[in-house]
Amino acid sequence: MSRPYKIPESVLVVIHTIDLEVLLIERADKPGYWQSVTGSKDSVDELFLETAVREVAEETGIAVRNLPSEQDLLTSPDHVSLENLRDWQLSNVYDIYPVWQHRYAPNVKKNTEHVFGLLVPREIPVVLAPREHLNFMWLPYREAADKCFSASNAEAILLLPHHVETSRIGHK
C-alpha cells in the first residue's frame, strides 16, 4: 500500500530552555543530520499549533497541554504547559531537499514551514521515536545553529534570544 503524499506545509519547533540551550535530534534516515522538531500537517485542516503539539510528542515524548495547576508540573515531568509553546509568526518557504522529494506530489517543489518555540525545563525527559531519530543533545543556541543541516532551522535558532526576551516582557 502506498503512502499518501506529504502536505507541503510543516512546522519547525525550536525546543529550548530559559538559558538558551536548544534540543537537537539526529535523523535516523540521515545520520549526522541534526535538527529541531519538524513535521508536516496530517491534514490540510490541521492547525499549525496542533501540528506542533503532535510532532513534539511524536518525536521527543514531550507532551504539550493545558496544565491546570502547579501540582501537574510536579507529577508530570514529561509535560509542559501549552502557554510555553509560542508561535513566532515566522514562515519559511524553501525548496524541498531532493532526497525527500519522493514524499511529495510530483509537481510540489516547495514547502512552507511555520516556526514555533517551546520553552521547557532542562531536565525534561526526552524519549525519541527510534524509527525517526537516533540521538539528541542540548547545545547553547549558537552551537546548535552551527550543527543544523538546514539553513532555515539554523536561522530560526539564531532568533531565539529575541523570542525569549519578547516572551519575558509579555509575562511581566
C-alpha positions in Angstrom: 0.0 0.0 0.0 1.5 3.3 -1.0 1.6 6.2 1.4 -0.3 9.4 0.7 1.8 12.4 -0.4 3.0 14.7 2.3 1.3 18.1 2.6 3.9 20.8 1.8 3.0 22.8 5.0 5.0 22.0 8.1 6.2 23.2 11.5 9.6 23.8 12.9 9.6 23.8 16.7 12.8 25.1 18.5 12.7 23.4 21.9 14.8 25.4 24.3 15.5 26.3 27.9 15.3 29.7 29.5 19.2 29.7 29.4 19.0 29.4 25.5 20.1 25.8 25.3 18.4 24.1 22.3 17.4 20.5 21.9 18.6 18.9 18.6 17.7 15.5 17.3 19.6 13.4 14.8 17.7 11.9 11.9 17.6 8.1 11.6 17.2 8.2 7.8 20.2 10.6 7.5 22.7 10.0 10.4 24.7 13.2 11.0 21.7 15.4 10.1 20.8 17.3 13.2 17.7 19.4 13.5 14.9 20.8 15.7 11.5 19.1 15.7 9.9 19.3 12.3 6.8 17.7 10.7 4.1 18.2 8.1 0.5 18.7 8.7 -1.5 15.4 8.8 -4.5 17.1 7.0 -5.0 20.4 5.2 -7.4 21.5 8.0 -4.9 20.7 10.9 -3.9 23.9 12.6 -0.2 24.7 12.8 -0.5 24.7 16.6 -2.0 21.2 16.5 0.8 20.0 14.2 3.4 21.5 16.5 1.9 19.8 19.6 1.6 16.4 17.8 5.1 16.5 16.3 6.8 17.4 19.6 5.0 14.5 21.3 5.8 12.0 18.5 9.5 13.0 18.1 10.5 13.7 21.7 7.9 12.3 24.0 7.2 15.7 25.5 3.5 16.4 25.9 2.3 19.9 25.5 -1.0 20.5 27.0 -3.1 22.8 29.3 -1.9 22.3 32.8 -4.4 23.4 35.3 -2.2 23.6 38.3 1.4 23.7 39.6 0.8 20.2 41.0 0.5 18.8 37.5 4.0 20.2 36.8 5.3 18.2 39.8 3.6 15.0 38.9 4.1 15.2 35.1 7.7 15.9 34.4 7.3 15.0 30.8 4.6 17.6 30.2 4.8 21.3 29.6 2.1 23.9 29.5 0.6 24.9 26.2 1.5 28.5 27.3 5.2 27.6 26.7 4.5 26.9 23.0 4.9 30.2 21.2 4.0 31.0 17.6 6.9 33.1 16.3 4.8 34.4 13.5 7.5 33.4 11.1 7.2 31.2 8.0 10.0 29.9 5.7 9.4 28.8 2.2 12.1 26.6 0.8 12.9 24.1 -1.9 12.2 20.5 -0.8 15.5 18.6 -0.5 15.9 16.2 -3.4 16.4 13.3 -1.0 12.9 13.8 0.3 11.2 14.9 -2.9 9.6 11.5 -3.4 7.4 12.1 -0.3 5.6 14.9 -2.1 3.3 15.0 -5.2 5.4 15.3 -8.4 4.5 19.0 -9.0 5.3 20.1 -5.5 8.8 21.6 -5.2 8.5 24.0 -2.2 7.4 23.6 1.4 6.1 26.3 3.8 7.4 25.9 7.3 5.8 27.7 10.3 8.1 28.4 13.2 7.4 27.9 16.9 9.4 28.0 20.1 8.8 25.7 23.1 10.2 26.6 26.5 11.0 23.5 28.6 12.9 22.8 31.8 16.4 21.4 31.0 15.7 18.2 33.0 12.6 17.2 31.0 12.8 13.6 29.8 13.4 13.2 26.1 12.1 9.9 24.5 13.0 9.7 20.8 10.9 7.9 18.2 13.6 5.3 17.2 12.4 5.0 13.6 12.8 8.7 13.2 15.7 9.8 15.4 19.0 8.2 16.7 20.2 10.7 19.3 19.6 14.0 21.0 21.7 16.7 22.5 21.4 20.0 24.3 23.6 22.8 23.0 23.9 26.5 23.5 21.9 28.2 20.8 24.8 29.4 18.6 26.4 25.9 18.7 23.0 24.3 17.9 22.6 26.6 14.9 26.0 25.6 13.6 25.1 21.9 14.0 21.9 22.1 12.0 21.9 20.8 8.4 19.0 23.1 7.4 19.6 26.8 6.9 16.1 27.7 7.9 16.5 25.7 11.1 19.8 27.5 11.9 18.3 30.9 11.2 15.3 30.2 13.5 17.6 29.1 16.3 19.7 32.3 15.9 16.4 34.3 16.5 15.9 32.5 19.9 17.2 35.3 22.1 14.8 37.8 20.6 11.8 35.5 21.2 12.8 34.6 24.8 13.1 38.3 25.6 9.8 39.0 24.0 8.0 36.3 26.0 9.6 37.5 29.2 8.3 41.0 28.6 4.9 39.7 27.8 4.6 38.0 31.2 5.6 40.9 33.4 
